[in-house]
Every structure is written in structure tokens, then in C-alpha cells.
């Protein structure tokens, strides 16, 4: 994957170098600084990330925002029309990300779906315009659903017993979720986010033969902090 990224950016630099060279020699007169050229700074990295299969929904959002900005700069659409469509577009984006969330992510998505299927009666905690504090010290932990809507959830697993792989489904909508994880587990994050995301507050180095905690997050104007 790293080679793919290097090759992609290398080709871009080569093409730019050739264009500048031909322009300097008078063979061409290609103006790469067209109206809205700066939007490529957003579009190209997101396109590369999308081709690499990394953070699919975040990269799709970046490509969409960059493309809309480019169309505005080219006077193809107006800012006023875009302003009216922002809220409907957000709803469509969230809906599609939820519908097709399991279609992307490869092995991680498959494993999360498998683990969720094994725990159909998984516990759930909801914080709506309120806060919830959970502490699993000394308890066996096999997964949980955490939802914060205009509220906050603090889930302390620092001294919990996690014998097997498990999933934490975290939904943060205009709210925040803090998850304190033990030192003896692996952590894998998979998220669909818009104006929010998952933040690792400390390193989580891989541990051989240790159970894995999968963080399956959906963030809308909210965030999930892993500590």
C-alpha cells in the first residue's frame, strides 16, 4: 500500500514537471492554475485513500466536498444552491454509510459482523441529554453498544477481563464517548464519521496472541476517544 501511495504521488509530480517544462520551452501553454485548482489538494489525497480502501466514507466525503467546491469555482453551480442541499446531503450520506457499512472494510467488517451475530442480546447503554458512567472492573466483558445523543458515555474497561475478541458498537451523535481500554488487548477501529471521528489518546501497540477489541463507531458531529 505504501508503494501504491508513493507511485501515485510520484506520477502526479512527474506530470506536473513535464507540463511546466513544456510550458517553459514554449511547446504548450497549459494553465494548471485554473479557477478552483486548490480543490485538487482535497480531491487527490482523498481519491488515493479511497483507492487504497482506507477510511472509505471519510474519503468519499472529502471527494464530494472538493468536487462541489470545484463546481462552484467554475460557476457550474452556485453556493446558494449548495447551501440549501447541505442538510439533505448529510442525511443521505449518513443513511448510505449505515446501509453499506458492512460492504467495505474487508476482513475487519466481516469479523465485526460475525462477532455481533454471536451476541444478538448484547447490552446497550444510552445517554440522551445526559451522561452515563460504566465500570467493568473485575467483570468479564464480551461487548457492548454505546450510544451518546446530545450526551456523554464513559466506559471504563481498564481492569475488565476480556478473554476473547469482542465488539464495542459506539454511536456518537452530537455527543462524546470515552472508552478506557486495558493494556493487554489489541485494538482495531472501524468508523463512519462526518464532522467527528475516533481519536486514540494513547498508543495501542499490537500484542501477539492477545484478544482484539473492535471499535465499530458511527460519529455525527460527535467523537469517540480511546484511552
Residue pairs with C-beta under 8 A, 6 or more apart in sequence:
1 52
1 54
4 51
4 52
5 48
5 52
8 48
8 51
9 48
12 44
16 32
19 28
19 30
19 32
22 28
22 30
23 29
23 30
35 73
35 74
35 75
36 69
36 70
36 72
36 73
36 74
39 66
39 67
39 69
39 70
39 73
40 66
40 70
42 62
42 63
42 65
42 66
42 69
43 62
43 63
43 66
43 67
43 70
45 62
46 58
46 59
46 60
46 62
46 63
46 66
47 59
47 63
49 55
49 58
49 59
49 62
50 56
50 59
50 60
50 63
53 104
53 106
55 191
56 104
56 105
57 93
57 97
57 101
57 104
57 192
57 193
57 194
58 193
58 197
60 93
61 93
61 194
64 89
64 93
68 77
68 82
71 77
72 78
72 79
72 82
90 194
93 194
94 194
94 220
97 192
97 194
97 218
98 192
98 218
101 109
101 192
101 218
102 109
102 112
102 113
103 109
105 112
105 190
108 188
108 190
108 214
109 190
111 165
111 214
112 167
112 190
112 214
112 216
115 143
115 165
115 166
115 167
115 214
116 122
116 143
116 167
116 169
116 216
119 142
119 143
119 166
119 167
122 142
122 143
122 144
122 145
122 169
123 143
123 144
123 145
124 144
124 145
124 146
124 147
125 132
125 134
125 144
125 145
125 146
125 147
125 153
125 155
126 132
126 147
126 149
127 147
127 148
127 149
127 151
127 152
127 153
127 175
128 147
128 149
128 150
128 151
129 149
129 150
129 151
130 151
131 151
131 152
131 153
131 154
132 151
132 152
132 153
132 154
133 153
133 154
133 156
134 144
134 153
134 154
134 155
134 156
135 156
136 155
136 156
136 157
136 159
136 160
137 156
137 158
137 159
137 160
138 159
138 160
138 161
139 160
139 161
140 160
140 161
140 162
140 163
141 157
141 160
141 161
141 162
141 166
142 164
142 166
143 166
143 167
143 168
143 169
144 155
144 168
144 169
145 168
145 169
145 171
146 153
146 155
146 168
146 169
146 170
146 171
146 177
146 179
147 153
147 170
147 171
147 173
148 171
148 172
148 173
148 175
148 176
148 177
148 222
149 171
149 173
149 174
149 175
150 173
150 174
150 175
151 175
152 175
152 176
152 177
152 178
153 175
153 176
153 177
153 178
154 177
154 178
154 180
155 168
155 177
155 178
155 179
155 180
156 180
157 179
157 180
157 181
157 182
157 213
158 180
158 181
158 182
159 182
160 182
162 182
162 184
162 185
162 211
162 213
163 211
164 211
165 211
165 212
165 213
165 214
166 211
166 213
166 214
167 213
167 214
167 216
168 179
168 213
168 214
168 215
168 216
169 216
169 217
170 177
170 179
170 198
170 215
170 216
170 217
170 218
170 219
170 224
171 217
171 218
172 196
172 217
172 218
172 219
172 220
172 222
172 223
172 224
173 219
173 220
173 221
173 222
174 220
174 221
174 222
175 222
176 222
176 223
176 224
176 225
177 222
177 223
177 224
177 225
178 224
178 225
178 227
179 215
179 224
179 225
179 226
179 227
180 227
181 187
181 204
181 213
181 226
181 227
184 207
184 210
185 207
185 210
185 211
185 212
185 213
186 204
186 206
186 207
186 210
186 211
186 212
186 213
187 200
187 204
187 212
187 213
187 215
187 226
188 212
188 213
188 214
188 215
189 198
189 200
189 214
189 215
189 217
189 226
190 214
190 215
190 216
190 217
191 197
191 198
191 215
191 216
191 217
191 218
191 219
191 224
192 217
192 218
192 219
193 217
193 218
193 219
193 220
194 219
194 220
194 221
195 220
195 221
196 219
196 220
196 221
196 222
196 223
197 217
197 219
197 223
197 224
198 215
198 217
198 219
198 223
198 224
198 225
198 226
199 223
199 224
199 225
199 226
200 226
201 225
201 226
201 227
202 226
202 227
204 226
215 224
215 226
217 224
